[in-house]
Amino acid sequence: MFLKNLKKKYLEAKILAKKKGKKIAFIIGNTIKIEKGNYYFTPPRITDKLVLFGIIVFRESIAIDACKYLDGKVDIIFADGEKKIFPKKSGAPGNIERRVRERVKKSKVYIYKGNDLTVDSVDLIVSQYFNKDLRGVAGKKIGIIGAGNIGSKIGLFMTELGAKVFLNRRNKKKLKCIVNAINYLKPQNTREKAKIANKIFAAKNSDVLIGSTDGKSVIDEKMVNLMKKKSIIIDAGKGTLTENAIRKAIERKIEIFRVDIFPSLEGLISKTFSMEKQISKLLKNKKIENINIFNSGKLGKYGDLIVDDIDNINLVYGICDGKGDFLRKVPKKYKVLIRRILNK
């Protein structure tokens, strides 16, 4: 049944890719959230360069079967590098990335981190929502219910932006460690500190309330009723609000956002392709008048030139000081050379 469904999804993506003149990519994700069945397919997406279709798996065997069928049929396979599937009897954690790398020989393989896409998406939602506010996110009260991998990272992001962050989770010992870690990691001159709070206090007069459990309904009607007017709720864990909480939010005209990782995924694809090109350029070098020229991203020795594109130079970024930075003053002998390079 799985292979039959996979073939159907692939053919749909193939037809769409041909129509749009784009390449095909398949995304394999995994999650700690347990659901009925061993997998589910994600909706197809279209980017500037790709038609994407994907799957969330709860067992390695599903990822293996998918790779066996799709290798060579799709141009790219993105694999979630985070180890979230429960350990096997041997005690070894589920490892989707390893299984994909072992079996894919023809399609290109790229690795991503699914949880980080979620965190990035939440950051974008909050930042854009308060974009017209003079202070942006700074000073806003943000309650985070569920301070696991995703919730704690969101907490760090928001604290770094100057928000008043309150975190809650059931395991109080771990929560204390997480909050302490956030406050150690944040920039030294960020005045705000992350704090521990119960669910009611985290919600009271909050500008943003974020549910980041693994699908457990932790935001209830009472919490929504305590939020500020024109506040927002973000469901980062898919199912973190009770039905009464949703009704109360609609009644109070509080916007509820369900995290959509697509904008972050588009950004990941773009930077992955960009970095792939840059890495190939970093392995090249030119020499003009006995001076080494390298692509941006390379740490050169004293006197080396760093340019924007070693294959097609448009800009000279600087002259290396041999310590990882540029010389602040350009020596006279380089000025003529730089003009000659740029005028070619």
N, C-alpha and C positions, 0 to 999 in steps of 0.2 A: 504493500500500500504506500509506504514512504517513497520508494523509487518512482512509482506511478505519479504521485503528487509532485515530486521534484522535477520529473520530465515535463510535466504540464507547465510548471512555473518557468522552467528554462525556455521552453518553446515560446511562451508569452513574452519573455524578456528578449529573446532572439528576434522576434517579429518587430517589437518596439524599437530595438537597437538598429535594425536595418532601415526602418522607416525614418528614424531620427539621424541616421548616419553616425552612430556612436558605438563605442566599445561596450562590452558586457562585463560587469563585475558581480561577484557573489560574496556576500558577507556572512560569516559564521560567528555568531555571538553565543555566550553562555551566561548563566545567571544562577545566583544562589536561591532565587525564588522558586519554590516547588509548585508545579502545576500538573494537571492530569495529562498523560501522554508524555512522550519523550522529546517532543519538539513542537515548534509552531513557526510558520512562515511569516516574515515581515512584509509590509506593503512595498511594491516596487517604487523606485525613486529615479528621477532623471536629473542629472547635473549637466554642466557645460560639456563634459567629455564622456560621461558614462551613463549607461542604464544599469541600475543596481537592483538586485533582488537578494533576499537573504533569509536566514533561518536562525532561530534561537534554539539551542540544544541543551538537553539535560543529561545526555550520555555521550561519551566519546565515540561510541560505535556509529551513531547517526552522522557525526562529522566525518568519520572515515568513509562511510558509504557515499556521502555527498561528494567527497573529494574524488573517489574512484570514478564516479560517473561524470563529473564536471571538468576534471583535469583535461586541458586541451580544448574543451568546448567553450569555456569562458576565457576572457583575456586576463582577468585578475581575480584572485581570491584574497579577501581581507579576513584575517583570523584574529579573534579576541585573544590577546596575550595574557589576560588576567585569569588566575587559577581560581575559579568560583564553584566548579562542580565538586560535589562531595567526594571525599577520598574513597578509593576502592578497598577491597578486603585487605590488600597488601599494606594499606596505609598511605600509599602514594596518591597525591592529589590528582584530580582530573586535569589533563593538560591538552587543550584544544590546539594550541600553537604547535606543539611537538607532533601531534598526530597529522596536522595539515602539512607541516614541513616534510614529514616522512613519506607522504603519499603523493604530493603534487610535484610533478616533474616537467610539465609543459606550460601551464599557466604561471603567471607571475604571482608571487606571494608577498603581501604586505601585512604588517602587524599593527593593531590598534588596541586601545584600552577602552572598553565599553563604559566603565564607570566614570572615567575621566571625561568622556563625551557628555555624559549626564551632568556632571559638575559644571562643565564649561557652558552647557545650555542654560542651567539655572543662573549662572553668573550673567549671561547675556540677557536673559529675561529681566532680572532685577535691575541691571545697569540701564537697559533700554527703557524700562518702565519709568525710572526716575531721571531719565536723561535731561529733561527740561527743568528739573529742580536745580536751583543754584548750587546746592551742596551735593547733588547727585545722591549716592547711597549713604554718604556720611551722615551720621546722627540718626539714621532710621533704626527702629527697633525690629529685629528679625528673630523670630522664634523658630528653632529647628527641632522637630520631634523625630528622633531616630538618629543617633550620632554614631553610625557605623562608618564604613569606608567612605560612602558618598556624603553623608551628613557632616562628618568631621572635616572633610575637604571643603565643602561649601562653607562651613563655619570659619575656616582659615581664610578663604577668599573674601568673605564678607567683613571679617575683622580687619583684614588688610586695607579694605576700602573705607574703614572708619565707621562701620555700622556698630550698633549696640547688639551684640549677638548673645542669645540665650539658648543653651542646648539642653536636651533631655533624652535620656535613654533608661532602660530598666536596670541595667547593670551599673550601679552607682560607682563602684570601684574603677571600672574602665572609663566611665564618664569623667571622673576626676582626673585621670591620667590624660585623657584626650584634651580636656580644657586646658590643663597645664601645658601640654605640648603645643597647642595653638598659641598660647601666650608667650611661650619661649621662641617659637618660630616666626611670629609676626615681626615686621620691621621695628627696630628699637624706638623710633620716634612716633609710632602709631600709638596714640593715647588710649584708645578704647581697648578693652580687654574682654575676651569671651568669658561667659559666666554660666554656672550651673543653675538650672531652674526647674521647677515642676511644670507640668503641662499648662496649668491654669495661668501661672505667672508668665510663662513664655508667650502665651496668646494674648494676655491682657494689654490693650492699647498698642498692639503690634502693627507695624506697617506691612510686614510680610510674615506669613506663617508657612513653613515648609514641612511637608511630610516626607520623610526619607527612610521609612522602614521598608522591609521586603514584602510590601503588599498588605501589611496589617493595618486595619482601620484604627488610627490613633488620634485623628482630629475629629472631635465630636461637636454637637450643636452648641453646647455651653461655651466651648472655646471660641467658636466663630462669633458668638454673640458678644464676646468681650473685645473683639478686634476693633480697631479704628474704622471710621468711615473712609471710604476710598482706599482701603487696604487691599491686599491681594493674597491669594493662597496658591501655593505651587505643590502639585502632587508629583513628587520626584520618585515615588516608589510604586506607582500604578495601583491605586486602591487604598490610599491612606486616609480617605475621608469616609465617615459613615454616611448613610443615605440621608439622615436627618441633618447632618452638617452641610451637605450639598444643598438641601432645601433651604436651610437657614441662610446660606451664602447668597443664594439666588434672591431670597426675600430681602436681604440687606443690600443687594446690588454689589456684592463683593465678587470681583473677578476670580475665577479659578482657572489656573493654567496647568495643563497636563504636559509634562516635559516632552518636547519633540527634539530629538537629537540631530535632525537633518541639517540645520544651519552649521552646527559643529562638525558634522560629518563632511559637509562640503568643504569646510576649512581644512579638515584633516587630509582629504584627498588632494586638495590644491598644494598644501605644504609638503605632502609626501612626494608628489611628482617634482616639485621645485627642489627639494633636498636631494632627490635622486640625481637630478641634473647637476646640482652643485657639487655633490660628492665626486662625480666623474671629472668635473673641472678642477677640483682640488688636487687631483692626482697629476695634473699637467703643470708645466712651467715653461716660461720663455726666458731668453737671456738677450738683452740689448745693451751693447757697450759694456759687457761684463757685469751687468746688473740683473739680478733675478727678478722676474715678474710673476706674481702668483694671483690666483683668483681670491676674491673676498672669502673669508672663512679660514684662511691658512695663516698660521703663526709663522712669520718669517724672521730671519736673523737681521741684525742691524743693517740698514741700507736697502733692504729688499722693497720693491714696489708692490702695492696691493691695488688691483683694479676690479672693476665691476664684472667684467666678463672676459676671461682670458682668450676666448675664441673670437670675440668681437668687441674690442676695447672702446668704450665711450667715455668712461670716467676713471680717473686715478684717485683712489680713496685716500691714499697716504703713503708715507715712507716709514717702514718698521723701525721701532727703537730697540728691537731685540728683546723686549720684555713683555710683548703682547699688546703694545699700544703703538700709536703713531708719534713721530716727531712733531712737536707743535710748530717748529719753524723749519721751512723747507730750505735746505742748503742750496747755494747758488748753482752748483754743478748739476743739480737735478732739474732746475727750472727749464733749461733748454731741452733736456731729454724728455720731460713731460709734454712740452709743447709739440715736440717732434712726434711723439707717440699719438697724441690726440689729433694731429693734423694729417695722419696717414689716411 
